[in-house]
Amino acid sequence: MTNNMPPGYDIDGTVRFGISVTTLLNCLNMFGTAGGTTGLNPSEDGEKDASNVLASTPITAVKLSYDGIGSRLNIILEENGVVTTCGIPTFEPDPPVDFDFDDINHTKLAMRSKWLEEGLRDLDATSDRVVFRIIPTLRHLQITSLGTVETLDINYSQNDVLEEFVPLSDQTLEVSYNFTHVLYVLRACPISVKATICVDTKDFMRIQFLSEFVDQRYMFSEYSFAPIV
């Protein structure tokens, strides 16, 4: 069956190709609306702020087309009757890293996105690693930054902050991750209402964000992290 698949396609029919992310973002921002949430400030009503900003941003229709290996990714954008077309060169990418996250056997925590954002911002950003410590017996999450000068802790308990706490076992789970990588989630926090943290049996971590749009429509964004061994 593999021999019958067109070049650039997986066995399941999924097409894979690479493009420049910078070029893609420049194309999507042709009408100047792609960065509309940059100035969003967290507040007590952070969820409402996120949905209000997204609702007030002009809606741009996007159509994507790709004719196969070696062809360009064509992007057609339309806003208020104005249409523009971009053609982005593609290349054959390296195989993606497969974290093989266990969707069944994992520890799961959930909280409002603003609580995760505030905690991460309070840690030492110069640290090279961050430790997630999940204590099932106390239903408690501790996030620690290990810097050269000091060690800082942020603590979350189920009664105060954690909306969901589903441990895989009663054993304390302690895993280290690259702090620079984890800080990328700060881009998703201001425009989302809920953050769900999952850690599987191989210590891979997945953080999923729920963002609310107009008319009760939702979008999910997800970050995956490999543990530091």
C-alpha angles and dihedrals in degrees: 000000000000092000091058095056117102116246112277094027130108125225090263091055095258112146119220128194138146130238137172108271091206091055091047092052091048090053094048089050095055090117094042094245102106094088098045095128099054095104097049112133121205113242140163087275094044093145092057091046091054095049093044093053092048092047093051094050113099112256114241119195114222130196121188126196133176125180100197142279113348095017127110127259103243118208121190116191125190128186126166092342095310114120128194130177129209128189114202119194113237133207137191107267130214114260109281119250107262110212090181090212114202105238092189108039108050143108113251131201129172134191141152110288094236091061091055091046094050091048095050092047090054092057126089105274091197091066116112094211140029126205124217110202117187116190110191096185090060095031086232138143123203123187116195131188115209107209132171091246105032145357118233128195131202116193130202126184128191095238094055109028116353112090094185131025118177111164122194091220142350092262120107111252118213121177134165125218137180103274094208089058094047092052089066088079088072087080091063099040099076094052097042135074103205137031122200119195119199128181119186132205092273090053094249109148129213124189115193124192127204115211122189121218131182122300092025093294118148139201129200126210122186137197124194126200134191117218123249107245 
